[in-house]
Amino acid sequence: MATFAGRSYSLDVSQMYNAWGSRPLEYKGSVRYFGGSCENALNCTLRGLFSDAAGAYVAEWQIVNGVSERTILTWSADVVTEFMKHIDPPEYD
């Protein structure tokens, strides 16, 4: 569940076994595990960096007109590395 500006959205976490556990969203000065940006309460992009027994993976969700959809779920090392560098998605004018 993600909440922004008084609205809550269910995020598709299928195929993500106990992905979060009890860790915080960020270790200061080290790595952020969850980020995002919103144009308004109905349009957001959220990203997460996760791990399980098989290794690290990332997910991205787009919320468009209030509807949440997971757009990325991958273990690709290239994508994981990019999300580690840029957990917040790009913002466009």
Buried (B, 14 or more C-beta within 10 A) or exposed (E): EBEBEEBEBEBEBEEBEEBBEEEEEEEEEEEBBBBBBBEEBBBBBBBBBBBEEEEBBBBBBBBEEEEBEBEBBEBEEEBBEEBBEEBBBEEEE
